[in-house]
């Protein structure tokens, strides 16, 4: 059990997701400390700034120790209010904008809420289209419009194709189809024709057979599909096929969908 | 057209997604500058650090202006190498870890790649389960296991239910079902019974009729479904129903899925 407990606030004029992501990566470096984490998003008025200060001060008082506050507040007046809280405040914008202004030789615009793009922007529309495409091309549902895909994941069932495809669409706006590799593919000894024509977009996932076995057991306990012997054989066949066809692939066993997706981008030179 | 162009590198020992997200929010404050952005993920060896330096230096030379480099490198040896590049380097960890160590009174562990959680962690499994649940409960496919949902989005067709549900699952590990509001619901004058029993989990989306019209026209041009008159009527009926039933809701017209999702969390007190 962690001996030290601290409360951390992420205060933002937008969603606070960026503040929280950076905060997490910093806080994860302190294993000896247990952090209670509170996000205060959409802080966009003087009244909300004062309410946040009251909440932070109340927390500091009940903890008997000052809270830690990460802020991404573009509006200087709001930032000034929040930074008066009885807390240890770290401001991303105060810290980085001034040096960036000096380096770039221009002033920053101090515009609120630009990081996720507006819902009207073409980039945002592309993301939504990519999500729709990816849902329509999950698990080999169809090979219609497959030539529009940016990437096509292939793997035996339960290697993480679906969550990875959705992440690629949602985060990067990529049209990500995915196809299961099934015993018929292995018996035929080559890729389905529709996939062969899109060879440059293929990326394979594989997995440790023991892990696949435990994942499949949760879904279909005691089945041949889930048996360790079958998992071993399917994985071996899939890896043999990917090696023979020159498909780039990685072992997803211990990787998060963020890590898998980033690797796919890198290997297929997608950005 | 932007008069100033600069190249920005995001260098990380992990995916670099956090470095990039924070970098975007900072760079979006400089509208007068056009940034070419390059992510260098998984930098986890001395050799890769030197390769990154060579790449950065090459870019600085061909640009005729030094590159800007954001780093989230936990390993100090690797960070030291990268920071020798001919570039303007900003390090999140150098900047924030030392002050945090002082505030917390403990040293940071300098452990690489902890921010997305391991694929074995219970939090990660919860995310994957949430994605599967959400896909199985998209667009009212089934009301089986609906009592397991953390949130149920309701809206007329094409308001953003599906992408928002997926984002809630992927980012926050929430089981997010969604149901379309259809003319039959409006005629009946009350919510479907299955939804009434989950009233506390309901959150509504609405949209400006003009925007809905243009979105639907892209899918079914010239149809009654897409006509402005029909969009106006459906939106009015849906808002009337949500008001009458006391369902919290927001207008998704100009909101990103991140903004909608954050609002849903806040309104339903989900974190």
Boltz contact constraints between the chains, C-beta under 6 A:
constraints:
  - contact:
      token1: [A, 15]
      token2: [B, 258]
      max_distance: 6.0
  - contact:
      token1: [A, 15]
      token2: [B, 259]
      max_distance: 6.0
  - contact:
      token1: [A, 15]
      token2: [B, 262]
      max_distance: 6.0
  - contact:
      token1: [A, 17]
      token2: [B, 258]
      max_distance: 6.0
  - contact:
      token1: [A, 18]
      token2: [B, 21]
      max_distance: 6.0
  - contact:
      token1: [A, 18]
      token2: [B, 22]
      max_distance: 6.0
  - contact:
      token1: [A, 18]
      token2: [B, 25]
      max_distance: 6.0
  - contact:
      token1: [A, 21]
      token2: [B, 18]
      max_distance: 6.0
  - contact:
      token1: [A, 21]
      token2: [B, 21]
      max_distance: 6.0
  - contact:
      token1: [A, 22]
      token2: [B, 18]
      max_distance: 6.0
  - contact:
      token1: [A, 22]
      token2: [B, 22]
      max_distance: 6.0
  - contact:
      token1: [A, 24]
      token2: [B, 115]
      max_distance: 6.0
  - contact:
      token1: [A, 25]
      token2: [B, 18]
      max_distance: 6.0
  - contact:
      token1: [A, 25]
      token2: [B, 115]
      max_distance: 6.0
  - contact:
      token1: [A, 26]
      token2: [B, 96]
      max_distance: 6.0
  - contact:
      token1: [A, 28]
      token2: [B, 114]
      max_distance: 6.0
  - contact:
      token1: [A, 28]
      token2: [B, 115]
      max_distance: 6.0
  - contact:
      token1: [A, 29]
      token2: [B, 108]
      max_distance: 6.0
  - contact:
      token1: [A, 29]
      token2: [B, 109]
      max_distance: 6.0
  - contact:
      token1: [A, 30]
      token2: [B, 104]
      max_distance: 6.0
  - contact:
      token1: [A, 30]
      token2: [B, 108]
      max_distance: 6.0
  - contact:
      token1: [A, 31]
      token2: [B, 109]
      max_distance: 6.0
  - contact:
      token1: [A, 32]
      token2: [B, 106]
      max_distance: 6.0
  - contact:
      token1: [A, 33]
      token2: [B, 104]
      max_distance: 6.0
  - contact:
      token1: [A, 41]
      token2: [B, 262]
      max_distance: 6.0
  - contact:
      token1: [A, 88]
      token2: [B, 103]
      max_distance: 6.0
  - contact:
      token1: [A, 96]
      token2: [B, 26]
      max_distance: 6.0
  - contact:
      token1: [A, 103]
      token2: [B, 88]
      max_distance: 6.0
  - contact:
      token1: [A, 104]
      token2: [B, 30]
      max_distance: 6.0
  - contact:
      token1: [A, 104]
      token2: [B, 33]
      max_distance: 6.0
  - contact:
      token1: [A, 106]
      token2: [B, 32]
      max_distance: 6.0
  - contact:
      token1: [A, 108]
      token2: [B, 29]
      max_distance: 6.0
  - contact:
      token1: [A, 108]
      token2: [B, 30]
      max_distance: 6.0
  - contact:
      token1: [A, 109]
      token2: [B, 29]
      max_distance: 6.0
  - contact:
      token1: [A, 109]
      token2: [B, 31]
      max_distance: 6.0
  - contact:
      token1: [A, 114]
      token2: [B, 28]
      max_distance: 6.0
  - contact:
      token1: [A, 115]
      token2: [B, 24]
      max_distance: 6.0
  - contact:
      token1: [A, 115]
      token2: [B, 25]
      max_distance: 6.0
  - contact:
      token1: [A, 115]
      token2: [B, 28]
      max_distance: 6.0
  - contact:
      token1: [A, 116]
      token2: [B, 256]
      max_distance: 6.0
  - contact:
      token1: [A, 116]
      token2: [B, 258]
      max_distance: 6.0
  - contact:
      token1: [A, 119]
      token2: [B, 254]
      max_distance: 6.0
  - contact:
      token1: [A, 119]
      token2: [B, 255]
      max_distance: 6.0
  - contact:
      token1: [A, 119]
      token2: [B, 256]
      max_distance: 6.0
  - contact:
      token1: [A, 128]
      token2: [B, 163]
      max_distance: 6.0
  - contact:
      token1: [A, 131]
      token2: [B, 163]
      max_distance: 6.0
  - contact:
      token1: [A, 163]
      token2: [B, 128]
      max_distance: 6.0
  - contact:
      token1: [A, 163]
      token2: [B, 131]
      max_distance: 6.0
  - contact:
      token1: [A, 166]
      token2: [B, 166]
      max_distance: 6.0
  - contact:
      token1: [A, 254]
      token2: [B, 119]
      max_distance: 6.0
  - contact:
      token1: [A, 255]
      token2: [B, 119]
      max_distance: 6.0
  - contact:
      token1: [A, 256]
      token2: [B, 116]
      max_distance: 6.0
  - contact:
      token1: [A, 256]
      token2: [B, 119]
      max_distance: 6.0
  - contact:
      token1: [A, 258]
      token2: [B, 15]
      max_distance: 6.0
  - contact:
      token1: [A, 258]
      token2: [B, 17]
      max_distance: 6.0
  - contact:
      token1: [A, 258]
      token2: [B, 116]
      max_distance: 6.0
  - contact:
      token1: [A, 259]
      token2: [B, 15]
      max_distance: 6.0
  - contact:
      token1: [A, 262]
      token2: [B, 15]
      max_distance: 6.0
  - contact:
      token1: [A, 262]
      token2: [B, 41]
      max_distance: 6.0
